[in-house]
Amino acid sequence: MARRISRFLIVPFAMAMAGAAAAADLTARQVTEELYKATDTAPLDFTRRDLTGLDLAGLKFKKAKLTEANLFGADLSGADLSHVDLHAARLDRVNIIGTRFDHADLSEASILRPTSATSFEGNRAEAASFAGANLTKARMFGVFTGGSFAKARMVGATLAPFSDTGFIEVLWRSRLDSADLSGADLSGADLSHVSFRFANLQGAKLTGALLVNADLSHADLTGADLTGADLSRADLDRAILTGAKGLDSVGGLSTTVNRDKAIN
């Protein structure tokens, strides 16, 4: 049975990656050469270009424009995409170990199941950085443990799984454990089932956010704004709620788990 499962999971993915690499309309060498000649004041325009499956590890993108670009399966490990325009770009299955997206425009981008660490548990030293990035209405799903989202704009972003079976989300949920989300704007974001264990959410704006079944155990929500948020069945074990705003308007508070263990 194990062999059958691995065959059906691995073979189609390998075939998809092979097809993706063949579909790219630029080679990794061409992209590298173009970026080498580019400058921050004269950035490259890769709008809607197909860069699927390319090895772009370690490259500096120098404020390039990658609006609606397809980077499915690309290797961006160690790359610097700070201040890059990635609006509505496809970043599914990319390798983002050690990648910098600081102050990048990732609004409406898709970042599904990226490779973000060399182990499932995640490693802070390998975590990608999205500090100050614009992730408005972005779709994200995967492991972002230890990543930096400090002061990121994540209004209306979706990090929840795409089904609600009551089982699969426990095993396959977005993980932002120990991540830095201090000062981040998560207003109206769907954070259902997301794990924020030990995350720094100090001063974060969570107004109207969906935190249904979220794991907030040991998370620091000091000074966070939870006005109108839905915490139905969320785990608040040892969560720090000191100075949190809008608790009187939070939905589902009576259904939260370990509410008596939260630190007020």
RAVENDA-V875475 format. One record per backbone hydrogen bond with DSSP energy under -0.5 kcal/mol. NH is the residue of the N-H (numbers start at 1). CO is the residue of the C=O. If there is no record, write none. Layout:
nh=NH co=CO
nh=NH co=CO
This chain:
nh=5 co=1
nh=6 co=2
nh=7 co=3
nh=8 co=4
nh=9 co=5
nh=10 co=6
nh=11 co=6
nh=11 co=7
nh=12 co=7
nh=13 co=9
nh=14 co=10
nh=15 co=11
nh=16 co=12
nh=17 co=13
nh=18 co=14
nh=19 co=15
nh=20 co=16
nh=21 co=17
nh=22 co=18
nh=23 co=19
nh=24 co=20
nh=25 co=50
nh=26 co=50
nh=31 co=27
nh=32 co=28
nh=33 co=29
nh=34 co=30
nh=35 co=31
nh=36 co=32
nh=37 co=33
nh=38 co=34
nh=39 co=42
nh=42 co=39
nh=46 co=44
nh=46 co=65
nh=48 co=67
nh=49 co=46
nh=51 co=49
nh=51 co=70
nh=53 co=72
nh=54 co=51
nh=56 co=54
nh=56 co=75
nh=58 co=77
nh=59 co=56
nh=61 co=59
nh=61 co=80
nh=63 co=82
nh=64 co=61
nh=65 co=44
nh=66 co=64
nh=66 co=85
nh=68 co=87
nh=69 co=66
nh=70 co=49
nh=71 co=69
nh=71 co=90
nh=73 co=92
nh=74 co=71
nh=75 co=54
nh=76 co=74
nh=76 co=95
nh=78 co=97
nh=79 co=76
nh=80 co=59
nh=81 co=79
nh=81 co=100
nh=83 co=102
nh=84 co=81
nh=85 co=64
nh=86 co=84
nh=86 co=105
nh=88 co=107
nh=89 co=86
nh=90 co=69
nh=91 co=89
nh=91 co=110
nh=93 co=112
nh=94 co=91
nh=95 co=74
nh=96 co=94
nh=96 co=115
nh=98 co=126
nh=99 co=96
nh=100 co=79
nh=101 co=99
nh=101 co=129
nh=103 co=131
nh=104 co=101
nh=105 co=84
nh=106 co=104
nh=106 co=134
nh=108 co=136
nh=109 co=106
nh=110 co=89
nh=111 co=109
nh=111 co=139
nh=113 co=141
nh=115 co=94
nh=116 co=114
nh=122 co=119
nh=126 co=123
nh=127 co=123
nh=127 co=124
nh=129 co=99
nh=130 co=148
nh=132 co=150
nh=133 co=130
nh=134 co=104
nh=135 co=133
nh=135 co=153
nh=137 co=155
nh=138 co=135
nh=139 co=109
nh=140 co=138
nh=140 co=158
nh=141 co=111
nh=144 co=142
nh=144 co=175
nh=146 co=177
nh=147 co=144
nh=148 co=128
nh=149 co=147
nh=149 co=180
nh=151 co=182
nh=152 co=149
nh=153 co=133
nh=154 co=152
nh=154 co=185
nh=156 co=187
nh=157 co=154
nh=158 co=138
nh=159 co=157
nh=159 co=190
nh=160 co=190
nh=170 co=167
nh=171 co=167
nh=171 co=168
nh=172 co=168
nh=173 co=171
nh=174 co=159
nh=175 co=142
nh=176 co=174
nh=176 co=195
nh=178 co=197
nh=179 co=176
nh=180 co=147
nh=181 co=179
nh=181 co=200
nh=183 co=202
nh=184 co=181
nh=185 co=152
nh=186 co=184
nh=186 co=205
nh=188 co=207
nh=189 co=186
nh=190 co=157
nh=191 co=189
nh=191 co=210
nh=193 co=212
nh=194 co=191
nh=195 co=174
nh=196 co=194
nh=196 co=215
nh=198 co=217
nh=199 co=196
nh=200 co=179
nh=201 co=199
nh=201 co=220
nh=203 co=222
nh=204 co=201
nh=205 co=184
nh=206 co=204
nh=206 co=225
nh=208 co=227
nh=209 co=206
nh=210 co=189
nh=211 co=209
nh=211 co=230
nh=213 co=232
nh=214 co=211
nh=215 co=194
nh=216 co=214
nh=216 co=235
nh=218 co=237
nh=219 co=216
nh=220 co=199
nh=221 co=219
nh=221 co=240
nh=223 co=242
nh=224 co=221
nh=225 co=204
nh=226 co=224
nh=226 co=245
nh=228 co=246
nh=229 co=226
nh=230 co=209
nh=231 co=229
nh=231 co=251
nh=233 co=252
nh=234 co=231
nh=235 co=214
nh=236 co=234
nh=236 co=257
nh=239 co=236
nh=240 co=219
nh=241 co=239
nh=241 co=263
nh=244 co=241
nh=245 co=224
nh=249 co=246
nh=250 co=247
nh=251 co=229
nh=253 co=250
nh=255 co=252
nh=256 co=253
nh=257 co=234
nh=259 co=256
nh=261 co=258
nh=262 co=259
nh=263 co=239
nh=264 co=262
